[in-house]
Amino acid sequence: MENQDNKMPAAVSGELSTGYSHIKGWGIDADMKNDPTYPMKKRTDEERFGYTWNRPEQQPDSVEILTSTERKNLPAVFGTTLPPSGLSGMIRRFAFKYSESDYMHWLPLMLADRVGVVEGVIEDLAGGHVPNVFEERGWGAELKYNRKNFLIKAAATAAVAAAVTTFLVYRSRTKKAARG
């Protein structure tokens, strides 16, 4: 089923070109002879039917692997060093119930990352290791090589912290005064 003339079928070409020709660069890759891989890649119509390569041997799944709702099969190779666990793992399991095109997939995953950081700090403290947050966050290098922006960030953080503290103190005082 090789495409001998290396041109897009007329029906497909016509469908694609109408309605999109006003977009700058649209259809720039429609001519297969303009494709940088043209002389090296053997063109067949098989690519649109799925895998065009021999799939590597499946890695055994010895830990829990979270899979997308769009793609149920496991990838041939995957990481096993950090399986989902704790509260961050529960949040990740929740997120993988939703499609990758949904905010309910990505926002919980970002939250799970932040929760994982806190879990890691708690784990370090429980193991007797006090984390050096200043160095681990790269603040020492930023202070050395990007002093101006580091000081701006520090001042902004201090201002926000002072504003929040002032607001909370003011609110608790007004509540106490209202109670009498």
N, C-alpha and C positions, 0 to 999 in steps of 0.2 A: 504493500500500500504506500509506496514512496511517491511523494509529490514531485513529479519530473520537472515541471517548469518553475518550481520554487516561487510561485505566486499564490497569494491568498485566493481562495475560491471567490468568484465574482459575487455570489449571493452574500457571503459574509462580509466581503470588502464593501459592498454597497450599503449594507446595514450599518456598518461601523462608521463609514465616512459621512453619512447623512446625520445631521444634528450635532456633530462634534467638530466639524471642520473649522469652526470659529475659534477653537482652542489652539493657542500657539503650540506648535510641535506635535499636534495630534496626528497620528498615523505615520510618524517618522520611522517607525520600525515595521511598517506594513510590507515594504519591499524586502523580501528575505535576502536579496543580494546586498542590501545595505547593512545587514547584520554582521557585526564584527566576527562572529563565530562561523559565518557562512561556509567558507571553504573547508573548515575542519569538522563541522558537525554534519552527520548524515541526517537529512531531513526525512522524517516519516510522520504519518498521521497517528502513530501509536501514542505519542506523548499525551494526547488529550484523553486517553483511556486509563491513565493511572501511572503506576511506577514504570519507569523506563530503564531501571537498573536492577541488578540482582541485590535483593535485600540481604544485609549481613545477618549472621546467626543471632537469634534473639537472646539477649542477656537475661539470665534468670532473675525473677523479681523476688528478692529475699526480704525486702522492706515494703512498706505501703507506698505506692506510687499514685499520685493524684492525676487523673486524666481529664482532658477537656470533654465537654458535652458534644463538641463537633467531631472529635476524633477519639473513638473509644479504644482503638488498638494502641498498645504501648509502642513507643519508639524502639528501635533495635538496641540502642544504647542509652542509658540514663544514669544520673547521679544517685548514689545511695548513701553518701556520707552524712546527710542531715534529713532523715525522714521526719514527717510532720509529727510534732509532739507538743504536749502542754496546751495552754490557751491559744498560742499562735497556731498550732496544728488544728485545733477545733475551728478557728476562724478560717483557715485555708480550706478545710473540708467543706465548710459552708459556702465559700466562694466558688468552689469547683462544681457546685450544683447549678450554676448559672452559665449562660453562654459567654464566650469571650467578647461578644459585642455589647455586653451589658455592664453598666456601672456596678451592679451588684456582684460582678466577678472581680473587677480591678480594685475598687475601693477597699473591700475587705482584705485583699492581698497586700495592699499598701499598709493597712492597719496591722495585719499580721506581722509584717516586717518590723514595724515599730515595737510591737509587743514582744517579738523575738529578741530585740535588743535589750529590753528591760529584763526579760527572762535570763538572758546571758549574763547581765550584770548581777542579778540575784544569784545565779549559779556560781559566778566567780566569788562573790562575797561568802556564800555558803561553803565554798572550798577553801576559804582562808586567803584568797587573793583579792587585794583591793585594786580595782582597775585604775590606771592612770588615764583618765578621760581626756585631759589636756593633750597628751601625746597621741592617744589612740584616735582622736578626732582630727589630728593633723594641725592643731592650733599652733604648735611650736614652729612648724615649718611655715605656716601662713604668717605668723608674727615676724619671722625672719625675712621672708621673701615678698610678702604682700602686706606690709605693716599698715599702710593707709586704710585699705579695705577692712583689715582685721579690726582696727580701732573703730571704724565706722559701724561695723557689725556689733562690736562690744557695746558701744554707746547706745545704739538702737535697742539692743536687748536690755540694757540697764534701764533705759527710758520706759520701755514697755512694762518691765517688771515693777518699776516704781509706780507707774500709772495704775496697774492692776492692784498692787498692794494698797495704794491710797484709796482706790475705789472700794475695796473690801473692808478696810478699816472704817471709812466713812459710812458705809452701809450698815456695819454692825453697830456703830455708835448711834445712828439714827433709829435703828430698831430698839436698842436699849432705852433711848430717850422716849420713844413712843410708848414703850411698856410702862414707863414711869419709874 
